[in-house]
């Protein structure tokens, strides 16, 4: 359903495109933060961190993401913490230079 007149839609688009790229990214980021907070507020209390992340992923991304694979990734990441594994930089995938106490 679209109840916005073409004139108003054009005006909104024009004003949005008049903003800088940085302003538009910031707007999107803020909208995502609000949506995330609303979803988190709807969850029952007492959920584990894994369950919160799983539900959040499902609610925000739905069928766009394989939520079960995401949960398995989180579980395997948690199991590796503190073990004799090489920590890698998230961007470069090179061994991390950060100190991680064992």
SULUR-V241639 format. One record per pair of residues at least 12 apart in sequence whose ideal C-beta (glycine too) atoms are under 10 Angstrom apart, sorted by the first residue. I is the first residue (numbers start at 0). GAP is how many residues later the second one is. D is the distance in Angstrom with one decimal. If there is no record, write none. Layout:
# SULUR-V241639
i->{I | I}
gap->{GAP | GAP}
d->{D | D}
This chain:
# SULUR-V241639
i->{31 | 34 | 34 | 35 | 35 | 35 | 37 | 38 | 38 | 38 | 38 | 38 | 38 | 39 | 39 | 39 | 39 | 41 | 41 | 42 | 42 | 42 | 48 | 48 | 49 | 49 | 49 | 49 | 50 | 52 | 52 | 52 | 52 | 53 | 53 | 53 | 53 | 53 | 53 | 54 | 56 | 56 | 56 | 57 | 57 | 80 | 81 | 81 | 81 | 82 | 83 | 84 | 86 | 86}
gap->{28 | 24 | 25 | 20 | 23 | 24 | 21 | 13 | 16 | 17 | 19 | 20 | 21 | 12 | 15 | 16 | 19 | 13 | 17 | 12 | 13 | 16 | 25 | 29 | 21 | 24 | 25 | 28 | 20 | 14 | 17 | 18 | 21 | 13 | 14 | 16 | 17 | 20 | 21 | 12 | 13 | 14 | 17 | 12 | 13 | 19 | 18 | 19 | 20 | 19 | 18 | 15 | 12 | 13}
d->{8.4 | 9.2 | 7.2 | 7.1 | 9.3 | 7.0 | 9.7 | 9.9 | 8.0 | 6.1 | 9.7 | 4.9 | 6.5 | 7.3 | 9.0 | 6.8 | 9.3 | 9.2 | 8.1 | 6.1 | 8.1 | 8.9 | 8.7 | 8.8 | 6.9 | 5.8 | 7.0 | 7.4 | 9.0 | 9.7 | 7.8 | 7.7 | 6.0 | 6.3 | 8.7 | 7.2 | 4.8 | 7.6 | 9.9 | 8.9 | 5.2 | 7.9 | 9.1 | 8.8 | 9.4 | 8.7 | 8.4 | 8.9 | 6.3 | 8.8 | 8.1 | 9.8 | 9.6 | 5.5}
